[in-house]
Amino acid sequence: MSRVARLCLTMLLCALPIGAMARVSRAVWTWEADSYAMVKDPAVAREAVAYLQSQHIDTVYLYADAYQGHNLIVEHPELYRAFIERLHRRHMKVYALLGSAYLHTERYVLPAYRRQAEDMFRRVVLYNVGAPAAARFDGANLDIEPHILDEWNDNTRERLLADFLDMGDALMKIKREYHASLAVGPAIPFWLDGIEVEWKGVRRPASEHVIDLFDYVALMDYRNKAEGSDSILSHAASAIAYADRVGKKVVIGLEVSPDEPEKVTFDKAGPKAFEQAVSIVEQALRNDPSFAGFAIHHYRTYRDWIGRNRD
């Protein structure tokens, strides 16, 4: 895009109301407390769904595992059914969000915890088997990040990433075993394209192994500018190009949380800058078949951020 064209696009975007340029899917990560509140309380559910739709968010990554001594998807699956049906009636999609600081699921990449990872995913698959079509999850998002393990360092990262791939392979086998139709993919940092890993006898960037293995990836592309060096587009380029070649999907994850380095989050930049960046990224990637929209981290901080920045 030429300098003049970029200037014209930016001027146009500034003249538009927030959300007016939304053209592709927007998802939001919704963590334990908020997910459980939505599932358990119809009043909370109604208000949350109305709010999400007002913000042009059409996909919820809904936490679907244990929290504070309970596992509602096992103990009260009817609560998940009712909430998912509510979202589907509003033409919204629902992905089971699997991964939790509360449960320290980063350990699930380790062979000693493989059973826990498989059980976590199998519960969602079995929930779908037992639910009517209108109440089934459309997909699953795995937020299990080996790089937050204490043992992650330059000497161990390749082994831990191979363990992560082994875990993912086991989960995808469960999907095939049950002939499950839900789309399954992990949240991964953009910098995995810079780490080569040997897996199943092939050495290549870790990001390519992950893209090959899963149905899609949610790329944690946490930067607060659209283009140039160290930007959303520059960090997404290799994943988008590879996914284009192999027929997979990439969701671009963006951060709005406070208490992060400034370049990582739109917290201080604000919603208008966020919308302008999103529109530039969407324009740049509109012809890439792998581009599958955006995911925002995360529901509670997003609402707080929007609230703080109302005109």
C-alpha positions in Angstrom: 0.0 0.0 0.0 1.4 3.4 -1.0 2.0 6.2 1.5 -0.8 8.3 0.0 -3.2 5.3 0.0 -2.4 4.6 3.7 -3.1 8.2 4.5 -6.4 8.2 2.7 -7.5 5.0 4.4 -6.5 6.3 7.8 -8.5 9.5 7.2 -11.5 7.4 6.2 -11.3 5.2 9.2 -11.1 8.1 11.6 -14.3 9.5 10.1 -16.2 6.2 10.8 -17.8 5.2 14.1 -16.2 2.4 16.1 -17.3 -1.0 14.7 -18.5 0.4 11.4 -15.7 -1.3 9.5 -16.3 -4.7 11.0 -16.4 -7.2 8.1 -14.9 -10.4 9.5 -15.4 -12.6 12.5 -14.5 -11.3 15.9 -14.0 -13.7 18.8 -13.4 -13.0 22.5 -11.6 -15.2 25.0 -13.9 -15.5 28.1 -12.2 -16.9 31.1 -13.4 -19.0 34.1 -15.3 -16.6 36.3 -17.1 -14.8 33.5 -17.9 -18.0 31.6 -19.3 -19.7 34.7 -21.4 -16.6 35.5 -22.9 -16.6 32.0 -23.6 -20.3 32.0 -25.2 -20.3 35.5 -27.3 -17.1 35.4 -29.7 -16.4 32.6 -29.8 -12.7 33.5 -26.0 -12.5 33.1 -26.2 -14.4 29.9 -28.8 -12.1 28.4 -26.9 -9.0 29.2 -23.5 -10.5 28.1 -24.9 -11.6 24.7 -26.5 -8.3 24.0 -23.3 -6.5 24.9 -21.2 -8.8 22.7 -23.5 -8.3 19.7 -23.4 -4.5 20.3 -19.6 -4.8 19.9 -19.8 -6.9 16.7 -18.4 -10.0 18.4 -19.8 -13.1 16.9 -17.8 -15.9 18.5 -17.2 -16.7 22.2 -14.3 -18.8 23.4 -16.2 -20.1 26.4 -14.3 -21.7 29.3 -15.4 -25.3 29.6 -13.4 -27.0 32.3 -13.2 -27.2 36.1 -13.2 -24.0 38.3 -13.3 -23.6 42.1 -14.0 -27.2 42.8 -16.7 -27.7 40.2 -16.9 -28.8 36.5 -20.2 -27.6 35.2 -19.8 -29.3 31.8 -19.9 -32.6 33.7 -22.1 -31.7 36.7 -24.7 -29.6 34.8 -24.3 -29.9 31.1 -27.9 -28.6 30.7 -26.5 -25.1 31.7 -24.0 -25.2 28.8 -26.8 -26.4 26.5 -29.1 -23.5 27.4 -26.3 -20.9 27.0 -25.0 -22.3 23.7 -28.5 -22.5 22.3 -29.0 -18.8 23.3 -25.8 -17.8 21.4 -26.7 -19.9 18.4 -30.2 -18.3 18.2 -28.3 -15.0 17.9 -26.2 -16.4 15.1 -23.1 -16.5 17.2 -20.6 -19.4 17.5 -19.2 -20.9 20.6 -15.8 -22.6 21.1 -14.9 -24.5 24.2 -12.0 -22.7 25.8 -9.6 -25.2 27.3 -6.7 -24.1 29.4 -6.5 -22.4 32.8 -4.1 -20.6 35.1 -6.4 -21.9 37.9 -5.6 -25.5 36.9 -1.9 -24.8 35.8 -2.7 -26.5 32.4 0.6 -25.4 31.0 1.8 -28.7 32.6 -0.5 -30.6 30.2 2.2 -30.5 27.6 4.4 -32.7 29.7 4.1 -36.5 29.2 3.3 -37.0 32.9 0.1 -34.9 32.5 -1.0 -36.2 29.1 -3.9 -38.1 30.6 -5.3 -34.9 32.1 -5.1 -33.1 28.7 -6.9 -36.0 27.0 -9.6 -36.1 29.6 -10.1 -32.4 29.4 -10.7 -32.5 25.6 -12.7 -35.8 25.7 -15.2 -34.2 28.1 -16.0 -31.6 25.5 -16.2 -34.1 22.7 -18.6 -36.3 24.8 -20.6 -33.3 25.7 -21.2 -32.6 22.0 -22.1 -36.3 21.4 -24.8 -36.0 24.0 -26.1 -32.6 23.1 -28.7 -31.6 20.4 -27.2 -30.0 17.4 -28.3 -26.5 18.5 -26.4 -26.9 21.8 -23.1 -28.2 20.5 -19.8 -26.4 20.6 -18.7 -25.2 17.1 -15.0 -25.6 18.0 -12.4 -25.7 20.7 -9.6 -23.3 21.5 -6.6 -24.7 23.4 -4.8 -22.2 25.6 -2.0 -24.4 26.8 1.3 -22.6 26.5 4.5 -24.4 27.2 6.5 -21.2 27.2 5.1 -20.3 30.6 6.5 -23.4 32.2 9.3 -22.7 34.7 11.6 -25.1 32.8 11.2 -23.3 29.5 14.6 -21.9 28.4 16.8 -22.0 25.3 17.9 -25.5 26.1 14.5 -27.0 26.8 12.2 -25.2 24.4 12.5 -27.6 21.5 11.7 -30.6 23.7 8.8 -28.8 25.3 7.4 -27.8 21.9 7.7 -31.4 20.7 5.8 -32.4 23.8 3.1 -29.8 22.9 2.8 -31.3 19.5 2.6 -34.8 20.9 -0.3 -33.6 23.2 -2.0 -31.9 20.2 -1.6 -35.1 18.2 -3.3 -37.1 21.0 -6.2 -34.7 21.1 -6.7 -34.7 17.4 -6.8 -38.5 17.5 -9.6 -38.3 20.0 -11.4 -35.9 17.6 -11.1 -38.5 14.8 -12.0 -41.4 17.1 -15.4 -39.8 17.8 -15.8 -38.4 14.3 -16.2 -35.0 15.9 -16.9 -32.0 13.6 -15.8 -29.2 15.9 -12.9 -27.1 14.7 -9.9 -27.5 17.0 -7.0 -25.1 17.3 -4.5 -23.6 19.9 -3.5 -20.1 20.8 0.1 -19.8 19.9 2.6 -16.9 20.1 3.6 -15.3 16.8 7.3 -16.0 17.4 6.9 -19.8 17.0 7.9 -19.3 13.4 11.4 -18.5 14.6 12.0 -21.8 16.5 12.7 -24.9 14.5 11.6 -28.2 16.0 12.2 -31.8 14.9 8.9 -33.7 15.1 8.1 -37.1 13.6 11.4 -37.0 11.7 10.8 -33.6 10.1 12.6 -30.4 11.2 10.8 -27.2 10.4 9.5 -24.0 12.2 7.3 -25.0 15.1 4.5 -22.8 13.8 4.3 -24.9 10.6 4.1 -28.1 12.6 1.2 -26.6 14.6 -0.7 -25.3 11.6 -0.4 -28.7 9.9 -1.6 -30.5 13.0 -4.7 -28.5 13.9 -7.7 -27.1 12.1 -6.8 -23.5 12.8 -4.6 -21.4 15.0 -5.3 -18.3 17.1 -2.1 -16.3 16.6 -1.4 -14.3 19.7 -0.2 -11.4 17.6 0.0 -8.9 20.4 1.1 -5.6 19.0 -0.7 -2.3 18.9 0.1 -1.1 15.4 -1.0 -2.6 12.1 2.0 -2.3 9.9 5.7 -1.6 9.7 8.4 -3.3 11.7 7.3 -5.2 14.9 3.6 -4.9 13.9 0.5 -7.1 13.6 1.0 -7.7 9.9 4.7 -8.3 10.0 4.4 -10.9 12.8 1.5 -12.6 11.1 3.0 -12.8 7.7 4.7 -16.2 7.9 1.7 -18.0 9.5 -0.7 -16.5 7.0 1.4 -17.4 4.1 2.0 -21.0 5.3 -1.7 -21.5 6.2 -2.7 -20.2 2.7 -0.5 -22.9 1.2 -1.9 -25.8 3.3 -5.5 -24.8 3.5 -5.7 -23.9 7.2 -7.1 -20.9 9.1 -5.5 -18.2 11.2 -7.3 -16.0 13.7 -5.4 -12.9 14.6 -5.3 -12.4 18.4 -5.1 -8.9 19.8 -4.6 -7.6 23.4 -6.4 -4.8 25.2 -5.4 -5.7 28.8 -3.6 -3.2 31.0 -0.4 -4.0 32.8 1.3 -5.2 29.6 4.2 -3.5 27.8 2.8 -0.6 25.8 3.6 -2.1 22.4 1.8 -5.3 23.2 -1.7 -3.9 24.1 -4.2 -1.4 22.8 -5.0 -0.4 26.4 -3.5 3.1 26.2 -4.0 3.5 22.4 -7.8 3.2 22.9 -10.7 1.7 20.9 -10.4 4.2 17.9 -6.8 3.2 17.3 -7.8 -0.5 17.7 -10.5 -0.2 15.1 -8.2 1.6 12.7 -5.5 -1.1 13.1 -8.1 -3.9 12.7 -9.4 -2.3 9.5 -5.9 -1.9 8.0 -5.1 -5.6 8.8 -8.4 -6.7 7.4 -7.8 -4.7 4.2 -4.3 -6.2 3.9 -5.4 -9.8 4.4 -8.7 -9.7 2.6 -7.5 -11.9 -0.2 -5.7 -14.5 2.0 -8.0 -17.6 2.3 -6.4 -18.5 5.6 -7.4 -15.2 7.3 -10.3 -16.0 9.7 -10.8 -12.8 11.6 -9.8 -11.6 15.1 -9.9 -12.7 18.7 -9.7 -10.2 21.5 -8.1 -10.9 24.9 -10.2 -11.0 26.9 -13.9 -10.4 27.8 -13.6 -8.8 31.2 -10.7 -6.4 30.4 -12.3 -5.7 27.0 -15.5 -4.5 28.7 -13.6 -2.4 31.2 -11.5 -0.9 28.5 -14.5 0.1 26.4 -16.1 1.5 29.5 -13.1 3.7 30.4 -12.9 5.0 26.8 -16.5 6.1 26.3 -16.7 9.6 24.8 
